[in-house]
């Protein structure tokens, strides 16, 4: 037995890495809650780095949802039995990450415990014949909302979309699913990067050890499969189960989202965007008596599997229980409901397929079954007995077809230097507040005439060092660098070299995609093929 295996056996089934916490004070909460600020890193990557620096396992951290890599984001995180001083000390070594606002709490955060997200988005290089076009589009988005599609992130941008892998899993074709995940992708040959080379090497040689040496560590699914196949050659189902749970379930959830998106398109094409029609599904209101149970958060809608080896040995995912999501009651709209005017287009929902959902009582329902049949999948019968990859073992959920942004605001700006930010990050705001405090302290110190002027300079230098917050793309070290770049109203902006930008602020419920709001605003395609043409 290897050294790591021995450590895992000693640790047993504890949901958290509790090494070094035996003498934890009883008066302190067992979890340290803090804010994680990150730039150009996804949540798992950032926490993986922090856990490595702390010498603990990633599963000790809890968070309500993952944030995109290509963003500057702030979110709450909890960690099991760690001192605030220890995490705060990491700020001197972290690049593009900051930790702060620490407090001890009794409960850790769990995936799904999220009401929504606040977005600030800047669209640069806006070119229009008239500002009125922008104003009309922005006001329309705020007033009417957008079709609540699942975004590109749900399906991946590679040549093998995640929903196709999901369909393969739902059919029980384990070897094919493994092949889809590991094989070279269309276009990889042109890239000639380490990932494409590793994929090509494995296909040509079947050398697992050699491939693992070449494969980047962030390709968690691929590495997990190969490590399992090394131990259990030919056991493709076991290899798929070696993928961390949240990651492996992403494939089947993606297929549910694929069906939902097509159903939403059909609903809009057949019945428009203004009125409720007979057979639509809506969330119940008030004294409605017809009750159909909607189910748990779609991120965790499968029932626990009793199959052996959940592969927690990868230590990628917390082994805590996931929360049951909000239970919703839905009903089918009748002619009487329409005549009463009780429901509006904002109330219309569509199901994510599962065993405990109902489908619309109109022609939109056909879309689900038709598409599934084309993929060799029956939405009411499972083709195998592996629960977590079975559509009938998932409870399903409901999702609003149309979503309006909350607290929506927008602003037109002009800029010259495309490298200067047009929106403040949370780190900028903190640095600005600290700078204001420095100015006050300088005035207090230098206002004392008995003080040596040189003391004022030393004090200023010392305080300035305290607020030097260095990140990959952003430095806030003095007043000039902290403040926003100069912007002015678009009106009268006729100087050469000036460009226009539209800055948006909006809040969306969890699982809603800001990219879909932008799609509505710009009236542009979000397909992978279209986005590749933009590059």
N, C-alpha and C positions, 0 to 999 in steps of 0.2 A: 504494500500500500504506500503510495507516495505521501510526501510531507503534507501537501495541501489536502489530500483526501483525509488524512488523519485529523487535521484541524477541523474539517467539515464535520467529521463524525463526532468530535468532541463538542462541537457547537450545537449539534442536534438540530431540532426544528425551531429554535428561537427565531422569531421574526426579525430581530434586529441584531446587529453586531454590538454586543455589550462588553467587549473587552476593555478592561481598564476602568469600569464604572461600578465595581463592587461596593465601593464606599460612597455611593451617591447620597447627598443629604436628603433626608425625608421631606424637609420643608420646600424643596425645589421641585417644580414640575419635571417630569421625566423627559420632556422634549424641549429643545431650544428652538424657538421660532425666529426667523430672520428674513430680511428682504435680500433676494439675489438679483443683482443688476448684471447684465451681460451684453456683450456686443459680438455679433457674428459667431455665435455659438448656440447650439440647441441645448435644451435643459439637461438632457442626459449627459451630454459631453461636458458641460460645466460642472455638474455634480460628480461626474466620474473623476475629473481633475482634482476637485476639492477633497473627495474621499481618499484619493491616493496621497495627497499632501497630509491629511489627518491620520492616515494609516488605518482607515476603517473601510467597511464594505459599502458599495453604493446603495444597498437595500436599507441602510440606516436612515436614508433621507425620505421625506414624504413631500408631495406637492400635489396641487389640485389639477394641474394640466400642464402640458408641454407648450413651450413658446417657440416660435419659428427661429431658425438659425439666422436667416437674413433679416435681422432686425436688431434694434436696441430695445431691450425689454426688462421689466422689473416684475418680480413675482414673489409671493410668500413661499417659504420652504420651512420644513421642520426637520430636525435631526435628533436622534435618540441619545440622551445622556452625554452631551458634549458641552464644554465650557465656552461661554461667549468670548472670553479673552483669547481662547485658542483660535477661534474662527476669525476674530478681528485681526489677529496677528498675521493672518494669511494675506491681508490686503497689500502688504508691502511686496509680496512675491507674485501676486496674481496679475495677469495681463488681460485686459478686456473684461474683467470680472471684478465686482465689488460686493462686499457683504456688510450688512449693518442693520440697525433697528432691532436689536436682540431683546428677547424676553422669554422666560420659561413658562411653559403651558403643560397642562395635564394630558392632552391628546395630540397625536400627530396628524398631519394632513393626509388625506387619501385622494386618489384620483377620482374625479367626478364631483368633488366638493367645490364647484366653481359656478358662480352665477353668470359671469360674463367677462369681457375684456374691453378695455378702453384703447382705442387706436388713434395715433396721430400719423397721418400719411401726407407726404409732400409729392406732388406730381410736377416734375420740372419740364421745361421746354415746351410748354403749352402753346400751340399755334392755332388761332381761330380768327375768323374774319371780324368778329365783334365780341366784346365782353358779354354781351347779352346772351350769347349762345352758352357760355359757361354758367352764367347766372341761372338760366332756364334749366339746364341739366342738373345743377347742384340743388336747386329748389325742388325739382321733380323727385330726385333721390330722397330728399328729406321728407317729402309729402307722401310719396307713393311706395317707397321702399324698393326692394329688388326680389327676384326669384331666388329662393333660399337654397340654391344648389350647394352640394358638397364641392369644394374647390380642388384645384389641381393637386394640392398636397396630399389629398386622400388617395390619389391613384398613382402618384409617382410620375417622374418625368422621363423615365427610361423607356427603352423599346419594349420592355415586358411590364406592362402596367400591373399593379398589385391586384386589381380585381380579376385578372385572368388567372393569376396564381390562386386566388380565392375560389374561383369556379372549379379549378382542378382539384383543390382540396375537398370541396363539397361533393365532387364526383367520386372521391376516394382513390384518386390516382396518385399515390404517394411518390412513386419513382419519377413520374412526369413533373410533379411539383418541385421536387428536389432539383431536377434537371433545369427547370425554368429559373430557379434561384441562382444556380451555380454556373450555368452555361454562359459563354461569351454573348454579349448583346450586339444587336445591329448598330453599327456605327462605332463600336469599341475599337476596331482595327484602325480607324482613322485617328483615334485619340492617342494610341500608343502610350498610355499611362500605366502606372503600376497595377491598377485594378484590371484593366483589359489584358495585360500580360499574364497576371495571375490566373485569370479565367481560362485563357488560351492554354496555359501550361497544364492546368488540371485536366482539361478536355483531351489533350494530347498524351499525357503521361499517367493519369490517375494517381499521381504521387501526392498523397495527402500532406505529409510532413513538409515537402518542398513548397506546396501551395500555401500552407499556413505561414511559412516564412516570408512569402511574397505578398500575402494578402494584408492590406491595412487593417489595423485593429478596430476601426470604427465600423467595419462591415460585420456587425455582430451576428446576423442571421447566417451568413455564409460560413463564418468561422465555427459557429455552434454546430452546424450540420456536419462539417468536415471532422470536427473533433469527435462527434458521436459515431460517424461512419468508421473512424479509425478503431474505435473500441468494438463496434457492432457492425461489421461489414455487411452490406445488403439490407440492413434494417432501416428502410427509408421512413417508415412511420415514426420510429423512435428518433430518427435524426431530425424530423420536423418538430417533434415535441421537445427537442433540445433547444430550440429557439426560445428565448425568453417569452413568457406568456403574452404580455401586452403586444409584443412585436408579431408573434405568430397569429394572434387573433386579428391583427390589422388586415391580413389578407382576406378573411371572410367578411369582415366589416366593410371592406372596400367593395366587395361584390354586392352587398346589401345597398351601399351608397350608389353604386352603378345603376341598379334597378330603380332606386328612388329618383335619381336625376332624370332618367328616361321617362318615368311616370309623371314627374313635374312638367317636363316639356310637353308631354301629351295633354296634360290638364290645361296648360296655357293655350296650346294650338287648337284644341277642341272646344274649349269653353271660355277663353279669354281671361282677362285679369281684373274684371270689374265686379262680377256678380257671382254669388253662390248659386249652384244648380242642384237639382234633385239628384240624390245619390252621392253627393260629396260627403266627406267625413269632416266633422268639426269637434272641437273640445266642448264638452257639455257645459251649460251655463245654468246657474240657479236651480230651478225645481225640475230640471230634466230627469225623467225616471228611467229612460233607456240607458243602460250602463254597460259599456264594454271596457274591459281593463286594458289600459296601455301599460307599458312595462318599464324595465330599468334602463338606466343610461346606456345608450348603444355601444359605448366603449367597453361595457362589461355585461353584455346581455346573455352570455352563455351560462349554462349551469355548470357547477363544478364537476370535473371528470374524475372518476375513480381509477383511471388508467395509471399504471405504475410509472414512476420516474417523471416527475414534473420538471426535472432539470433545473431545480433551484440551485444546483451546484455552480451555475454560471454566475450567480450572485449579481444579476443585472436588474432584478425586479424585486421590490419589497414583497414579502410573503404575507402581507396583511390581507384581511378581508376587504373586499371592495364594497362601497356603500350602495345600497339600493337607491336607485334614482327616484325622482318624483313620479308617483303613480298618477296617470291621467285617465280621465273617463272620456270616451268619444261616442258619438252617435252618428247615424246616417241621416242626412237632411231630407226632409219630406216637403211636399208641396205646401203643407200647412205652415211649416217653419219659414218657408220663403215668403209666404203671404204675410206672416207676422212681422217680418223684417228683423227678427231677433239676431240673425247671424249675418256677418259681412264677409267679404273676401279674406279679411285678415284672420278669420277663424278657421279657414280651411286647412286641413292637415292631410298628409299621405303617410302610409305605413312603411317602416323598414321591415322587410319580411321576417317572420318568426312564427312560433306556434301559438302565440297569444294575441295576435292582432287580427283585425278584420280589414277587408279591402273595400274600396268604394263600390257602391251599388250602381255603377254606370260603366261606360266603355273604357275608362281609365284603368280599371282592374285588369283588363285583357293584356295591357302592356307588360305587367309583371310576369304573368304566366307564359306569354308568347316568347319574351326574351329568355326566360329561364329554360324553357323547352329547347330553344335553339342551342343553349349551352349544355344540354343534356342533364338538366337539373329539375327535379320535381319539388315545388315549394311546400307540398303537404306530406311527402314521404322521403325518408332518408335512404340513401343508397348504401350506407354502411353503418356500423355501430360505434363509431368513434364520436362521442358526444360533442366535443368542442369544435369539430369540423362538420357538424351536422346542422342544417338549416332548421330542422324540427326541434332541436335541443336549444335553440336560441328563442328567447321570448319575444324579441322584436321591440319596436317602439314607434312613436309617431313624431312627425316633424312638420312644422308650419311650412306651407308652400311659399308664402310671401312674408318678408321680414322688413320692418321699418327700423332704420338706425335710431338709437336713442341719444339724447343730448347732442344732436347733430349741429355742427357749426363748420363754416368754411370761410376762407380768406384768400384773396388774390394778392400776390406779392410780385415784385420784380427783383432780379438779382443779376450780377455780372459774373462773379466768381462761382463757377459750378462746384467747386470743392468746399465751399463754406456751407455749414448746415443752416437750414432755414427753420428748424424746429429745435427747441430745447429738450435735452434728455433730462432724466431725473438727476443724473450726476451733475449736469450743468446747473440745475436749480440748487442743489446742495452746495456746490462750489460758490455760487452767487451769494447764498445766505452766509456762508463762512466768510466770504470776502467782506460782506457788509459788517459782520461782527469785528473783523480785523480793523476796518476803518474806524469803528467806534472806539476800539481799544487803543488804536494809534492816537486818536484825538484826545482820549483821556490821559494817555501817557505824555504825549508831547505838549498837552495844554498846561502841564505842570512846569512852571518856569524854573523851578529849582533843579529840574532834571538836566543832565548833560545831553545836548542834541545828539551826540553819538549814540546814547542809550536808545533814543527813539529809532534810529536807523537799525540798531541791533534787534530791537523788539520787532520792528516791521519785517526784517529778514527772517526772524525766527517764526513769526506767525505765518508768513507767506509759505514757508516750507511745509507747514502743517496742512495746507490746503492743496498742495501739489498732487493732483489726482491724475495719474498717467494711465491711459488706456491705449488700445491699438490705434484707434482712429480719432481720439479726442483728448486734448490736454487742456486743463484749466489751471493755470499757474498765476495769473495776474488779472487785473481788471480788464485790460484790453482783450485778453483771450477768452474770458468768461462771458462777456456780454454777447448778445445776439449780433450777427452780421447786420449791417445797415440794410433795411428794407423800407420801401415806401409804397404808397398806393400806386396801382397800375395806371390810374388816370394821369395823363400827361407824361407818361414814361416813353419818351421818344428818342432818348439818347442812344447813340450807336453802341451795340454790344449788350444792351439790356435784354434779358429774357423774362418770360412770364412763368410763374409757378402758382399752383393751386394747392393750398394747405387745408386738409380736412381733419376734423376731430369727430369721432363717433364711438358709441358704445354698442356692442352687440352681445346677445346671449351666448353662452358657451356652445361650441360646435357650429357656430355661424362663421362664415368666412368673409373677411374684409375684401378679399380679392373679388368676390362676387358682387360686392357693392361697387367696386371700381369698374367691373365689367359693365354694370348697368349705366354707370356715369359716362364711360367712354364709348359705350356701344361697340365693344371689340370682342373678338373671340378669345376664349381661354383654353383652346385646344393646344395640345403639346406641339402639333405640327405648326400652328400659327406662331407660337412663342419661339420656336426654333428659327423662323424666318426673321425674327426681330434681332437675332444675334448675328 
